[in-house]
Amino acid sequence: MPKIIPDQLPLNNNALKELQRLRATEQSRLFKECGEELKDTMYQCLESVQEAKEIAPLLESLAECAATLEKQENQYNNMALNLELAKKQYTTESENCKEVTLETWDEYVDKTLNAPNLIDILKMERSEEIKSQTRRLPNSRISDTNKTLRILPQIWENPRCVLPDDNDNEDDLMIDGGIIELTCPITCKMFEKPLISKQCNHVFDEEGLKSYFSREPRRDCPQTGCSKILTFRDFIPDPVMALRCRIAQIQETKHLEVGEHESLDVL
Ligand SMILES: [Zn+2]
């Protein structure tokens, strides 16, 4: 029996419009919640620990968890982007096809004319294209938690330790003799809401900065020796400093013996 039905036909405009509505479900909130949940669990672990040595295996399994989640989030984002790219490609190819009429029907049957195959287009290898478009991907919701968990063991060992990244700021005046100060140079108290300058990476407490800029909204950085002209808006939260202070406080209140340093001397 001769073939009478084409393998592929181009979609008509209405069907193409329907296709545009097909979207991967929005999952960024879910991943954000997972990240926050992990962070809460991390703090609960830190708060409830009785002996310093208990913490390492807990943090390790949390870090594994976060790494897996980050991988899944990336896979999900890639899949969603792949779907968008495939839709675009399919639509363009479909629109370039000759309209299906009684005259063109036979040509689609004997493949003189060809229509795109949606499944084939979806399955196409796009990793290079996706890589070049990663800036279009939403920021990872998990990587922030993941980063925190990666640096946590070192901070737990010594809340004032200089982390590898800190060394990038060569003129960082917070580093004095290889330690990070946990007290605000303005309030002279331990940071409560540490804010970091986007211009010079100097960290101060929110309270101190507010009073520092209250009379003169644009003035030099409060750090001695730093001449950057700043406003309050140049400062953003510093989660790493907040973590350092929280851990120092936990260790101090519980009198936990961590690392080699004798006294934490924080309060
Ligand atoms: Zn500064």
Boltz pocket constraint, residues with backbone or C-beta under 6 A from the ligand:
constraints:
  - pocket:
      binder: B
      contacts: [[A, 197], [A, 200], [A, 201], [A, 202], [A, 221], [A, 222], [A, 223], [A, 226], [A, 227], [A, 228]]
      max_distance: 6.0
